Amino acid sequence: MKEFSADLHIHTVLSPCGSLEMSPRNIVRKALEEKLDIIGITDHNSTRQCREVCREAIKAGITVYTGVEVTTKEEVHCLAFFETFDILEAFQAYLDRYLPDIINNPELFGYQVVVDEEENISYEEPKLLISAISQNIDQVEAEVHRLGGLFIPAHINRQKFSLTSQLGFVPPDLIADAFELSKHTSVEDFLKQFPYMRGRTFIRNSDAHQQEAIGSIHTRLRMEHTGFDEFRKALQGKEGREVIL
């Protein structure tokens, strides 16, 4: 088994709250500097920048887990990751169907653009991506798992846009592959407040919106290689694969 460093919650220039410097090229360059083996691309309610990040990452020898940060009807943020571009596009169709038709105001919320390898704008998303989609958390979880993806509620300890802030607790019947904690708490401190979460799998990531945050906190994964199925096994703690915090 090998140990891999992973920052699985990174926003690109496509997220309205992301810095305009968060291009695929710059993200990969910073990931190399931070000696990350794996990065997760998780823009708000959109997967459209994932392909270009993958192209850049392949050149650098970095693995990308392609995904998204979904805002559910309850305004809970959840990470979802998918193995192939075809499945990713199927989930994008789901997001497009349920994202409300609220037009973005770039001066108020920020630009929402997809850029190519030369950092030229190839697409601008007209809908406001930080809106909540009209599907609740159970519906989102069901769709992610129907497509064979991994479902991870994001920064569950945060004071906003989290399970604990929006619902007040973590539903015991929620089917999640792992739970993300922000850099502002440790697993030990979180379990003191929510002891019923003992035995669950946790990951910690940067939730980077600016270059300097990439890799500032990361998760170590013990796996044979960086393939998606190995990631799934690590979250499940199967066959010697595991998450190390």
SULMOSUL-V49155 format. One record per pair of residues at least 6 apart in sequence whose C-alpha atoms are under 7 Angstrom apart, sorted by the first residue. I is the first residue (numbers start at 1). J is the second residue. Records with the same first field share a line. If there is no record, write none. Layout:
I->J + J
This chain:
1->222 + 223 + 224
2->222 + 223 + 224
3->220 + 221 + 222 + 223
4->37 + 220 + 221 + 222
5->36 + 37 + 38 + 218 + 219 + 220 + 221
6->36 + 37 + 38 + 39 + 218 + 219 + 220
7->38 + 39 + 40 + 205 + 206 + 215 + 218 + 219
8->39 + 40 + 41 + 205
9->40 + 41 + 42 + 205 + 206 + 207 + 208
10->40 + 41 + 42 + 207 + 208 + 209
11->18 + 41 + 42 + 43 + 208 + 209
12->18 + 22 + 23 + 43 + 209
13->19 + 20 + 21 + 22 + 23 + 112 + 113 + 114
14->43 + 49 + 112 + 113 + 114
15->43 + 44 + 112
16->109 + 110 + 111 + 112
17->109 + 110 + 209
18->209 + 210
19->209 + 210
22->210 + 211
23->115 + 119
24->52 + 53 + 56
25->56 + 117
27->211
28->56 + 57
30->211 + 214
31->214 + 215
34->215
37->62 + 63
38->62 + 63 + 64
39->63 + 64 + 65
40->64 + 65 + 66 + 67
41->50 + 65 + 66 + 67 + 68
42->67 + 68 + 69 + 79
43->68 + 69
44->68 + 69 + 70 + 129 + 130
45->68 + 69 + 70 + 71 + 95 + 129
46->68 + 92
47->67 + 68 + 92
48->114
49->114
50->66
52->116 + 117
54->64
57->63 + 64
63->226
65->81
66->81 + 82
67->80 + 81 + 82
68->79 + 80 + 81
69->77 + 78 + 79 + 80
70->77 + 78 + 79
71->77 + 78 + 131 + 132 + 133
72->132 + 133 + 134 + 135 + 136 + 137
73->132 + 133 + 134 + 135 + 136
74->136 + 166
75->132 + 161 + 166
76->161 + 162 + 163 + 166
77->153 + 154 + 161 + 162
78->152 + 153 + 154
79->151 + 152 + 153 + 154
80->144 + 149 + 150 + 151 + 152
81->149 + 150 + 151
82->88 + 149 + 150
83->228
87->147
98->133 + 134 + 135
99->132 + 133 + 134
100->133
101->127
102->127 + 128
103->126 + 127 + 128
104->126 + 127 + 128
112->124 + 125
113->121 + 123 + 124 + 125
114->121 + 122 + 123 + 124
115->121 + 122
116->122
141->151
144->150 + 151
150->177
151->176 + 177
152->176 + 177 + 178 + 179 + 180
153->179 + 180
154->162 + 179 + 180 + 181
155->162 + 180 + 181 + 182
156->162 + 163 + 164 + 179 + 180 + 181
157->164 + 181 + 182
158->165
159->165
160->166
163->169 + 170
164->170
177->235
178->200 + 201 + 202 + 235
179->201 + 202 + 203
180->202 + 203 + 204
181->202 + 203 + 204
182->204 + 205
183->204 + 206 + 217
191->197 + 198
201->235
203->219
204->217 + 218 + 219
205->217 + 218 + 219
206->213 + 214 + 215 + 216 + 217 + 218
208->214
219->244 + 245
220->243 + 244 + 245
221->234 + 242 + 243 + 244
222->234 + 241 + 242 + 243
223->230 + 234 + 241
224->230
233->241
234->241 + 242 + 243
235->242 + 243
